[in-house]
Amino acid sequence: MSLVLMVVIIMALISTILIIVSFWLPQMNPDHEKLSPYECGFDPLGTARLPFSLRFFLVAILFLLFDLEIALLLPLPWGDQLESPLLTFLWASAILLLLTLGLIYEWMQGGLEWAE
C-alpha cells in the first residue's frame, strides 16, 4: 500500500474511534444545573434583556483596538529585510503615534475610568 493510503486509513480509523468513544463517555443524566442556560454571571431566572453598561463596551472596543495594533506590528521584525526598512519604520511609528494619541485623548475624556 502507498503511504498516503495508509495515512488516510489510520486517520479514518482514529476519527471513527474518537466519535464512538465521545458518545459513550458523557453522562446521560443531566440535572437542573446542566440544563440551565449560562448567562455570563447574570441571574438566569430574570429577564434576558438587562442592559449592559456602556463602559463595558468601551473597554471591550479599546481592547480590540490595541489587540489589532499588536497584530499590525507583529511582522515588523521582518520589515528590515525589505528594500526600504526606513519606510517600514516610519509606517510603524505612524501607527504607534496615532494609537498613542487616541489613547491620550480617551484618557483625558475619562473613558478609561471604570467607576464615576
N, CA, C and O atoms as a GROMACS GRO file, in nm:
protein
  464
    1MET      N    1   0.084  -0.119   0.000
    1MET     CA    2   0.000   0.000   0.000
    1MET      C    3   0.088   0.125   0.000
    1MET      O    4   0.200   0.125   0.051
    2SER      N    5   0.034   0.227  -0.057
    2SER     CA    6   0.111   0.351  -0.059
    2SER      C    7   0.102   0.420   0.077
    2SER      O    8   0.013   0.391   0.158
    3LEU      N    9   0.192   0.508   0.100
    3LEU     CA   10   0.198   0.580   0.228
    3LEU      C   11   0.076   0.670   0.246
    3LEU      O   12   0.024   0.681   0.358
    4VAL      N   13   0.031   0.732   0.141
    4VAL     CA   14  -0.084   0.822   0.150
    4VAL      C   15  -0.210   0.743   0.187
    4VAL      O   16  -0.289   0.786   0.271
    5LEU      N   17  -0.228   0.626   0.124
    5LEU     CA   18  -0.345   0.544   0.155
    5LEU      C   19  -0.339   0.494   0.299
    5LEU      O   20  -0.442   0.486   0.366
    6MET      N   21  -0.223   0.460   0.346
    6MET     CA   22  -0.207   0.415   0.485
    6MET      C   23  -0.241   0.528   0.584
    6MET      O   24  -0.307   0.504   0.685
    7VAL      N   25  -0.197   0.649   0.556
    7VAL     CA   26  -0.226   0.762   0.643
    7VAL      C   27  -0.376   0.792   0.644
    7VAL      O   28  -0.432   0.821   0.750
    8VAL      N   29  -0.442   0.784   0.528
    8VAL     CA   30  -0.586   0.808   0.521
    8VAL      C   31  -0.662   0.701   0.600
    8VAL      O   32  -0.758   0.733   0.670
    9ILE      N   33  -0.622   0.577   0.590
    9ILE     CA   34  -0.688   0.469   0.664
    9ILE      C   35  -0.670   0.488   0.814
    9ILE      O   36  -0.766   0.473   0.890
   10ILE      N   37  -0.550   0.520   0.858
   10ILE     CA   38  -0.525   0.542   1.001
   10ILE      C   39  -0.604   0.662   1.051
   10ILE      O   40  -0.660   0.659   1.160
   11MET      N   41  -0.608   0.769   0.971
   11MET     CA   42  -0.684   0.887   1.010
   11MET      C   43  -0.834   0.856   1.022
   11MET      O   44  -0.898   0.900   1.117
   12ALA      N   45  -0.889   0.781   0.928
   12ALA     CA   46  -1.031   0.745   0.934
   12ALA      C   47  -1.058   0.653   1.053
   12ALA      O   48  -1.162   0.665   1.117
   13LEU      N   49  -0.966   0.562   1.083
   13LEU     CA   50  -0.984   0.471   1.196
   13LEU      C   51  -0.980   0.547   1.329
   13LEU      O   52  -1.064   0.525   1.416
   14ILE      N   53  -0.885   0.636   1.344
   14ILE     CA   54  -0.876   0.715   1.469
   14ILE      C   55  -0.999   0.805   1.483
   14ILE      O   56  -1.052   0.818   1.593
   15SER      N   57  -1.044   0.867   1.374
   15SER     CA   58  -1.162   0.952   1.380
   15SER      C   59  -1.286   0.873   1.419
   15SER      O   60  -1.366   0.920   1.500
   16THR      N   61  -1.302   0.755   1.363
   16THR     CA   62  -1.418   0.671   1.396
   16THR      C   63  -1.414   0.628   1.542
   16THR      O   64  -1.517   0.629   1.610
   17ILE      N   65  -1.297   0.591   1.591
   17ILE     CA   66  -1.285   0.550   1.731
   17ILE      C   67  -1.318   0.668   1.823
   17ILE      O   68  -1.389   0.650   1.922
   18LEU      N   69  -1.269   0.787   1.792
   18LEU     CA   70  -1.297   0.903   1.875
   18LEU      C   71  -1.445   0.940   1.873
   18LEU      O   72  -1.499   0.981   1.976
   19ILE      N   73  -1.510   0.928   1.759
   19ILE     CA   74  -1.654   0.957   1.752
   19ILE      C   75  -1.734   0.857   1.835
   19ILE      O   76  -1.826   0.897   1.907
   20ILE      N   77  -1.700   0.732   1.827
   20ILE     CA   78  -1.773   0.629   1.905
   20ILE      C   79  -1.750   0.650   2.054
   20ILE      O   80  -1.844   0.641   2.133
   21VAL      N   81  -1.627   0.677   2.094
   21VAL     CA   82  -1.597   0.697   2.236
   21VAL      C   83  -1.666   0.823   2.289
   21VAL      O   84  -1.707   0.826   2.405
   22SER      N   85  -1.679   0.927   2.206
   22SER     CA   86  -1.741   1.050   2.253
   22SER      C   87  -1.890   1.031   2.283
   22SER      O   88  -1.946   1.108   2.361
   23PHE      N   89  -1.954   0.933   2.224
   23PHE     CA   90  -2.094   0.905   2.257
   23PHE      C   91  -2.107   0.822   2.383
   23PHE      O   92  -2.212   0.827   2.449
   24TRP      N   93  -2.006   0.747   2.420
   24TRP     CA   94  -2.013   0.663   2.539
   24TRP      C   95  -1.969   0.736   2.666
   24TRP      O   96  -2.020   0.706   2.773
   25LEU      N   97  -1.878   0.830   2.656
   25LEU     CA   98  -1.820   0.894   2.774
   25LEU      C   99  -1.911   0.990   2.850
   25LEU      O  100  -1.910   0.988   2.973
   26PRO      N  101  -1.989   1.075   2.784
   26PRO     CA  102  -2.064   1.175   2.862
   26PRO      C  103  -2.171   1.110   2.949
   26PRO      O  104  -2.224   1.003   2.918
   27GLN      N  105  -2.201   1.178   3.059
   27GLN     CA  106  -2.305   1.128   3.147
   27GLN      C  107  -2.440   1.154   3.082
   27GLN      O  108  -2.464   1.259   3.024
   28MET      N  109  -2.527   1.057   3.093
   28MET     CA  110  -2.657   1.067   3.029
   28MET      C  111  -2.766   1.108   3.125
   28MET      O  112  -2.884   1.092   3.093
   29ASN      N  113  -2.732   1.159   3.243
   29ASN     CA  114  -2.832   1.202   3.340
   29ASN      C  115  -2.814   1.350   3.372
   29ASN      O  116  -2.755   1.384   3.475
   30PRO      N  117  -2.864   1.440   3.286
   30PRO     CA  118  -2.846   1.582   3.312
   30PRO      C  119  -2.932   1.628   3.431
   30PRO      O  120  -3.045   1.582   3.448
   31ASP      N  121  -2.877   1.716   3.510
   31ASP     CA  122  -2.951   1.769   3.624
   31ASP      C  123  -2.995   1.913   3.595
   31ASP      O  124  -2.977   1.963   3.484
   32HIS      N  125  -3.052   1.979   3.696
   32HIS     CA  126  -3.105   2.114   3.677
   32HIS      C  127  -2.996   2.215   3.643
   32HIS      O  128  -3.019   2.304   3.562
   33GLU      N  129  -2.878   2.202   3.702
   33GLU     CA  130  -2.770   2.297   3.677
   33GLU      C  131  -2.718   2.285   3.534
   33GLU      O  132  -2.685   2.386   3.472
   34LYS      N  133  -2.710   2.164   3.481
   34LYS     CA  134  -2.660   2.147   3.345
   34LYS      C  135  -2.761   2.193   3.241
   34LYS      O  136  -2.723   2.234   3.132
   35LEU      N  137  -2.888   2.188   3.274
   35LEU     CA  138  -2.991   2.228   3.179
   35LEU      C  139  -3.019   2.378   3.182
   35LEU      O  140  -3.082   2.430   3.090
   36SER      N  141  -2.972   2.448   3.285
   36SER     CA  142  -2.998   2.592   3.294
   36SER      C  143  -2.905   2.666   3.197
   36SER      O  144  -2.790   2.626   3.179
   37PRO      N  145  -2.953   2.774   3.135
   37PRO     CA  146  -2.869   2.848   3.041
   37PRO      C  147  -2.762   2.927   3.114
   37PRO      O  148  -2.783   2.975   3.225
   38TYR      N  149  -2.648   2.940   3.050
   38TYR     CA  150  -2.538   3.018   3.107
   38TYR      C  151  -2.557   3.163   3.064
   38TYR      O  152  -2.562   3.192   2.944
   39GLU      N  153  -2.566   3.253   3.160
   39GLU     CA  154  -2.597   3.392   3.130
   39GLU      C  155  -2.484   3.487   3.172
   39GLU      O  156  -2.512   3.602   3.208
   40CYS      N  157  -2.362   3.443   3.168
   40CYS     CA  158  -2.246   3.531   3.194
   40CYS      C  159  -2.252   3.599   3.330
   40CYS      O  160  -2.218   3.717   3.341
   41GLY      N  161  -2.294   3.530   3.432
   41GLY     CA  162  -2.295   3.585   3.566
   41GLY      C  163  -2.426   3.649   3.605
   41GLY      O  164  -2.444   3.682   3.722
   42PHE      N  165  -2.517   3.669   3.512
   42PHE     CA  166  -2.647   3.726   3.545
   42PHE      C  167  -2.740   3.615   3.594
   42PHE      O  168  -2.717   3.498   3.566
   43ASP      N  169  -2.843   3.653   3.665
   43ASP     CA  170  -2.940   3.558   3.716
   43ASP      C  171  -3.019   3.500   3.598
   43ASP      O  172  -3.088   3.575   3.530
   44PRO      N  173  -3.011   3.369   3.572
   44PRO     CA  174  -3.080   3.314   3.456
   44PRO      C  175  -3.232   3.310   3.473
   44PRO      O  176  -3.304   3.283   3.377
   45LEU      N  177  -3.282   3.335   3.594
   45LEU     CA  178  -3.426   3.331   3.615
   45LEU      C  179  -3.491   3.465   3.583
   45LEU      O  180  -3.612   3.472   3.563
   46GLY      N  181  -3.412   3.573   3.577
   46GLY     CA  182  -3.466   3.705   3.546
   46GLY      C  183  -3.477   3.725   3.396
   46GLY      O  184  -3.465   3.631   3.318
   47THR      N  185  -3.502   3.849   3.358
   47THR     CA  186  -3.514   3.882   3.217
   47THR      C  187  -3.379   3.876   3.148
   47THR      O  188  -3.276   3.908   3.207
   48ALA      N  189  -3.379   3.836   3.023
   48ALA     CA  190  -3.255   3.827   2.946
   48ALA      C  191  -3.220   3.959   2.880
   48ALA      O  192  -3.118   3.968   2.812
   49ARG      N  193  -3.302   4.060   2.897
   49ARG     CA  194  -3.282   4.188   2.831
   49ARG      C  195  -3.226   4.295   2.926
   49ARG      O  196  -3.263   4.412   2.916
   50LEU      N  197  -3.138   4.255   3.016
   50LEU     CA  198  -3.076   4.352   3.105
   50LEU      C  199  -2.976   4.436   3.026
   50LEU      O  200  -2.897   4.379   2.950
   51PRO      N  201  -2.976   4.567   3.040
   51PRO     CA  202  -2.883   4.650   2.963
   51PRO      C  203  -2.741   4.638   3.016
   51PRO      O  204  -2.718   4.634   3.137
   52PHE      N  205  -2.646   4.633   2.926
   52PHE     CA  206  -2.506   4.632   2.964
   52PHE      C  207  -2.460   4.776   2.984
   52PHE      O  208  -2.518   4.870   2.927
   53SER      N  209  -2.359   4.792   3.062
   53SER     CA  210  -2.302   4.924   3.083
   53SER      C  211  -2.228   4.967   2.956
   53SER      O  212  -2.162   4.886   2.891
   54LEU      N  213  -2.241   5.094   2.922
   54LEU     CA  214  -2.172   5.146   2.806
   54LEU      C  215  -2.020   5.144   2.827
   54LEU      O  216  -1.944   5.133   2.731
   55ARG      N  217  -1.977   5.153   2.952
   55ARG     CA  218  -1.834   5.146   2.984
   55ARG      C  219  -1.777   5.009   2.947
   55ARG      O  220  -1.662   4.998   2.903
   56PHE      N  221  -1.858   4.905   2.965
   56PHE     CA  222  -1.814   4.770   2.930
   56PHE      C  223  -1.782   4.763   2.781
   56PHE      O  224  -1.678   4.708   2.742
   57PHE      N  225  -1.869   4.818   2.697
   57PHE     CA  226  -1.846   4.815   2.553
   57PHE      C  227  -1.726   4.901   2.516
   57PHE      O  228  -1.651   4.866   2.425
   58LEU      N  229  -1.707   5.013   2.583
   58LEU     CA  230  -1.593   5.100   2.554
   58LEU      C  231  -1.462   5.029   2.584
   58LEU      O  232  -1.368   5.035   2.505
   59VAL      N  233  -1.455   4.962   2.699
   59VAL     CA  234  -1.332   4.890   2.734
   59VAL      C  235  -1.310   4.774   2.637
   59VAL      O  236  -1.196   4.746   2.599
   60ALA      N  237  -1.419   4.707   2.596
   60ALA     CA  238  -1.404   4.596   2.500
   60ALA      C  239  -1.353   4.647   2.365
   60ALA      O  240  -1.268   4.583   2.304
   61ILE      N  241  -1.404   4.760   2.320
   61ILE     CA  242  -1.359   4.814   2.191
   61ILE      C  243  -1.215   4.862   2.201
   61ILE      O  244  -1.137   4.845   2.107
   62LEU      N  245  -1.179   4.921   2.313
   62LEU     CA  246  -1.038   4.963   2.331
   62LEU      C  247  -0.945   4.842   2.332
   62LEU      O  248  -0.836   4.847   2.275
   63PHE      N  249  -0.990   4.734   2.395
   63PHE     CA  250  -0.908   4.612   2.395
   63PHE      C  251  -0.890   4.560   2.253
   63PHE      O  252  -0.780   4.523   2.214
   64LEU      N  253  -0.998   4.558   2.175
   64LEU     CA  254  -0.988   4.511   2.037
   64LEU      C  255  -0.898   4.601   1.954
   64LEU      O  256  -0.823   4.553   1.868
   65LEU      N  257  -0.904   4.731   1.978
   65LEU     CA  258  -0.821   4.825   1.904
   65LEU      C  259  -0.673   4.800   1.932
   65LEU      O  260  -0.593   4.796   1.839
   66PHE      N  261  -0.637   4.784   2.058
   66PHE     CA  262  -0.496   4.764   2.089
   66PHE      C  263  -0.451   4.621   2.059
   66PHE      O  264  -0.332   4.596   2.040
   67ASP      N  265  -0.544   4.528   2.054
   67ASP     CA  266  -0.511   4.394   2.008
   67ASP      C  267  -0.480   4.397   1.859
   67ASP      O  268  -0.389   4.328   1.812
   68LEU      N  269  -0.554   4.476   1.785
   68LEU     CA  270  -0.528   4.493   1.643
   68LEU      C  271  -0.393   4.561   1.621
   68LEU      O  272  -0.323   4.530   1.524
   69GLU      N  273  -0.358   4.651   1.709
   69GLU     CA  274  -0.227   4.717   1.700
   69GLU      C  275  -0.115   4.613   1.708
   69GLU      O  276  -0.019   4.619   1.631
   70ILE      N  277  -0.127   4.521   1.798
   70ILE     CA  278  -0.025   4.416   1.810
   70ILE      C  279  -0.020   4.333   1.683
   70ILE      O  280   0.089   4.297   1.636
   71ALA      N  281  -0.136   4.302   1.626
   71ALA     CA  282  -0.138   4.223   1.503
   71ALA      C  283  -0.074   4.299   1.387
   71ALA      O  284  -0.012   4.239   1.299
   72LEU      N  285  -0.089   4.431   1.385
   72LEU     CA  286  -0.027   4.510   1.279
   72LEU      C  287   0.124   4.523   1.298
   72LEU      O  288   0.198   4.535   1.200
   73LEU      N  289   0.170   4.520   1.421
   73LEU     CA  290   0.313   4.538   1.446
   73LEU      C  291   0.391   4.407   1.454
   73LEU      O  292   0.514   4.409   1.461
   74LEU      N  293   0.322   4.293   1.453
   74LEU     CA  294   0.394   4.165   1.461
   74LEU      C  295   0.490   4.141   1.344
   74LEU      O  296   0.600   4.091   1.368
   75PRO      N  297   0.454   4.174   1.221
   75PRO     CA  298   0.550   4.150   1.112
   75PRO      C  299   0.662   4.253   1.104
   75PRO      O  300   0.743   4.248   1.011
   76LEU      N  301   0.669   4.344   1.198
   76LEU     CA  302   0.770   4.450   1.193
   76LEU      C  303   0.915   4.397   1.192
   76LEU      O  304   0.997   4.455   1.121
   77PRO      N  305   0.950   4.293   1.266
   77PRO     CA  306   1.090   4.246   1.259
   77PRO      C  307   1.132   4.200   1.120
   77PRO      O  308   1.251   4.201   1.090
   78TRP      N  309   1.039   4.158   1.037
   78TRP     CA  310   1.075   4.115   0.902
   78TRP      C  311   1.082   4.235   0.807
   78TRP      O  312   1.121   4.220   0.691
   79GLY      N  313   1.045   4.353   0.856
   79GLY     CA  314   1.048   4.472   0.772
   79GLY      C  315   1.187   4.520   0.739
   79GLY      O  316   1.205   4.594   0.642
   80ASP      N  317   1.286   4.480   0.816
   80ASP     CA  318   1.423   4.524   0.786
   80ASP      C  319   1.481   4.450   0.667
   80ASP      O  320   1.588   4.486   0.618
   81GLN      N  321   1.414   4.347   0.619
   81GLN     CA  322   1.461   4.274   0.502
   81GLN      C  323   1.406   4.332   0.372
   81GLN      O  324   1.442   4.286   0.264
   82LEU      N  325   1.319   4.431   0.382
   82LEU     CA  326   1.266   4.495   0.262
   82LEU      C  327   1.370   4.587   0.202
   82LEU      O  328   1.476   4.610   0.261
   83GLU      N  329   1.340   4.640   0.084
   83GLU     CA  330   1.437   4.728   0.019
   83GLU      C  331   1.447   4.864   0.087
   83GLU      O  332   1.547   4.934   0.072
   84SER      N  333   1.341   4.902   0.163
   84SER     CA  334   1.344   5.030   0.233
   84SER      C  335   1.298   5.009   0.378
   84SER      O  336   1.181   5.031   0.408
   85PRO      N  337   1.388   4.967   0.467
   85PRO     CA  338   1.347   4.946   0.606
   85PRO      C  339   1.310   5.074   0.678
   85PRO      O  340   1.235   5.071   0.776
   86LEU      N  341   1.361   5.188   0.631
   86LEU     CA  342   1.326   5.316   0.693
   86LEU      C  343   1.178   5.347   0.672
   86LEU      O  344   1.112   5.400   0.762
   87LEU      N  345   1.126   5.315   0.554
   87LEU     CA  346   0.984   5.337   0.527
   87LEU      C  347   0.897   5.249   0.617
   87LEU      O  348   0.794   5.295   0.666
   88THR      N  349   0.938   5.125   0.640
   88THR     CA  350   0.865   5.036   0.730
   88THR      C  351   0.866   5.092   0.871
   88THR      O  352   0.764   5.090   0.940
   89PHE      N  353   0.981   5.141   0.915
   89PHE     CA  354   0.991   5.201   1.048
   89PHE      C  355   0.902   5.324   1.060
   89PHE      O  356   0.839   5.345   1.164
   90LEU      N  357   0.897   5.405   0.957
   90LEU     CA  358   0.813   5.526   0.961
   90LEU      C  359   0.665   5.491   0.967
   90LEU      O  360   0.589   5.556   1.040
   91TRP      N  361   0.622   5.391   0.891
   91TRP     CA  362   0.481   5.349   0.896
   91TRP      C  363   0.446   5.292   1.033
   91TRP      O  364   0.340   5.322   1.087
   92ALA      N  365   0.534   5.212   1.091
   92ALA     CA  366   0.508   5.156   1.224
   92ALA      C  367   0.504   5.267   1.328
   92ALA      O  368   0.422   5.264   1.420
   93SER      N  369   0.593   5.364   1.314
   93SER     CA  370   0.592   5.477   1.407
   93SER      C  371   0.464   5.559   1.393
   93SER      O  372   0.411   5.608   1.492
   94ALA      N  373   0.415   5.574   1.270
   94ALA     CA  374   0.291   5.649   1.249
   94ALA      C  375   0.173   5.576   1.314
   94ALA      O  376   0.087   5.640   1.374
   95ILE      N  377   0.168   5.444   1.301
   95ILE     CA  378   0.061   5.366   1.365
   95ILE      C  379   0.068   5.382   1.516
   95ILE      O  380  -0.034   5.406   1.582
   96LEU      N  381   0.188   5.368   1.572
   96LEU     CA  382   0.202   5.382   1.718
   96LEU      C  383   0.168   5.522   1.765
   96LEU      O  384   0.105   5.538   1.870
   97LEU      N  385   0.208   5.623   1.690
   97LEU     CA  386   0.177   5.761   1.728
   97LEU      C  387   0.027   5.786   1.724
   97LEU      O  388  -0.028   5.849   1.814
   98LEU      N  389  -0.039   5.739   1.619
   98LEU     CA  390  -0.183   5.758   1.607
   98LEU      C  391  -0.258   5.689   1.721
   98LEU      O  392  -0.350   5.747   1.779
   99LEU      N  393  -0.220   5.567   1.752
   99LEU     CA  394  -0.287   5.496   1.861
   99LEU      C  395  -0.254   5.556   1.997
   99LEU      O  396  -0.339   5.555   2.086
  100THR      N  397  -0.133   5.606   2.014
  100THR     CA  398  -0.098   5.670   2.141
  100THR      C  399  -0.177   5.799   2.159
  100THR      O  400  -0.223   5.828   2.270
  101LEU      N  401  -0.191   5.876   2.053
  101LEU     CA  402  -0.272   5.998   2.061
  101LEU      C  403  -0.418   5.966   2.092
  101LEU      O  404  -0.484   6.037   2.169
  102GLY      N  405  -0.469   5.858   2.032
  102GLY     CA  406  -0.606   5.815   2.062
  102GLY      C  407  -0.622   5.772   2.207
  102GLY      O  408  -0.724   5.800   2.270
  103LEU      N  409  -0.522   5.705   2.260
  103LEU     CA  410  -0.526   5.662   2.400
  103LEU      C  411  -0.521   5.783   2.493
  103LEU      O  412  -0.594   5.788   2.593
  104ILE      N  413  -0.436   5.879   2.462
  104ILE     CA  414  -0.428   6.000   2.545
  104ILE      C  415  -0.560   6.076   2.541
  104ILE      O  416  -0.607   6.125   2.644
  105TYR      N  417  -0.621   6.087   2.423
  105TYR     CA  418  -0.750   6.155   2.412
  105TYR      C  419  -0.857   6.083   2.494
  105TYR      O  420  -0.935   6.147   2.564
  106GLU      N  421  -0.859   5.951   2.485
  106GLU     CA  422  -0.959   5.874   2.560
  106GLU      C  423  -0.935   5.887   2.711
  106GLU      O  424  -1.030   5.894   2.789
  107TRP      N  425  -0.810   5.892   2.750
  107TRP     CA  426  -0.777   5.907   2.892
  107TRP      C  427  -0.821   6.045   2.942
  107TRP      O  428  -0.875   6.057   3.052
  108MET      N  429  -0.796   6.149   2.862
  108MET     CA  430  -0.835   6.285   2.902
  108MET      C  431  -0.986   6.302   2.907
  108MET      O  432  -1.036   6.380   2.988
  109GLN      N  433  -1.059   6.230   2.824
  109GLN     CA  434  -1.205   6.238   2.823
  109GLN      C  435  -1.268   6.157   2.937
  109GLN      O  436  -1.388   6.168   2.961
  110GLY      N  437  -1.188   6.076   3.006
  110GLY     CA  438  -1.237   5.995   3.118
  110GLY      C  439  -1.298   5.864   3.075
  110GLY      O  440  -1.372   5.802   3.152
  111GLY      N  441  -1.268   5.821   2.955
  111GLY     CA  442  -1.325   5.694   2.905
  111GLY      C  443  -1.265   5.571   2.970
  111GLY      O  444  -1.325   5.463   2.964
  112LEU      N  445  -1.150   5.586   3.031
  112LEU     CA  446  -1.087   5.470   3.095
  112LEU      C  447  -1.122   5.458   3.243
  112LEU      O  448  -1.080   5.364   3.309
  113GLU      N  449  -1.198   5.552   3.294
  113GLU     CA  450  -1.241   5.546   3.435
  113GLU      C  451  -1.360   5.450   3.444
  113GLU      O  452  -1.465   5.476   3.387
  114TRP      N  453  -1.342   5.341   3.515
  114TRP     CA  454  -1.450   5.243   3.525
  114TRP      C  455  -1.561   5.292   3.616
  114TRP      O  456  -1.679   5.278   3.582
  115ALA      N  457  -1.527   5.347   3.730
  115ALA     CA  458  -1.628   5.398   3.824
  115ALA      C  459  -1.630   5.550   3.815
  115ALA      O  460  -1.526   5.615   3.807
  116GLU      N  461  -1.750   5.604   3.817
  116GLU     CA  462  -1.762   5.750   3.807
  116GLU      C  463  -1.770   5.813   3.943
  116GLU      O  464  -1.781   5.936   3.955
   0.00000   0.00000   0.00000
